[in-house]
Amino acid sequence: MSLMRPLPLLSLACVVALAGCSAKIKSLDTSTLKDHPAPNYFKVDSATAAVVTGTIRYAGKRPNPVAIDMSNEPACVSAHKGKAYDGSMVVGRKGELANAFVYIKSGLEGKTFAVPAAAVVIDQSGCWFHPRVMGIQVGQTLQVVNSDPVTHNIHPMAQVNRDWNHSQGAGDPPLARKFVKPEIMIPVKCNIHSWMHAYIGVVEHPYFAVTGGDGTFTIANLPPGTYTVAVWQEKLGTQEETITVGPQAKTTANFTFKGK
């Protein structure tokens, strides 16, 4: 029968020291754990929520379509059946202006809004960015998709947020990125195809919209208050208007850009 040998004094000292350190670590861990309060997100009272609607128009000669040369990328030519046109000025027959970014510029100070869990998607399809103009909240996920059979390189040229670019080949999985600060607007390009452009408006709240082909927009679920409504268009610049919105009101804010 073997007898347990006594631990050498040095080993015994190490065991005691380690035990002491472990106890201190445990004590430190439990003493530094603190409950972090949940963010105090602003919640709109549905009984008083209001709506702002409007139409963005262009007063001037309707611009002629500008052809885009995609001949160096046969797959892109095929996607457009040989005819592709610049989308920087999309104007309807009655001056309706598409792709204008409309947002609440001021009046929401002091309010913090929950970040949507759903991602905002930008797709590279037909050798275009879809949508061309889009909005996203600070901290919300931007999902980048390449639906084309060719490689693209998405490059948001941010000034306030971090500038980044990333190649995405055909069949590659979606990319996920976030913007951590508000910025109006972030131009986006493809470093491979010079005609591909998009613009991203990053705001701290959910009150923004992009006009469709009819030039209209709707910003809903807005708390009563006085606001500055701003409109941005990539070729025509910006306009602003101050409005006061009452409880359950439907307020109109129309804008007209003059031809250059």
Secondary structure, DSSP 8 states (H G I E B T S, - for coil): --------HHHHHHHHHHHHHHHHHHHHHHHH-------------TTT-EEEEEEEEEES------B---TT-HHHHHHTTT--B--S--B-TT-BB-S-EEEEEES-TT------SS-EEEEEETTEEESSEEEEETT-EEEEEE-SSS-EEEEE--SSS----EEE-TT---EEEE--S-EEEEEEEESS-TT-EEEEEEESSS-EEE--TT-EEEEEEE-SEEEEEEEEETTTEEEEEEEEE-TT-EEE--EEEE--
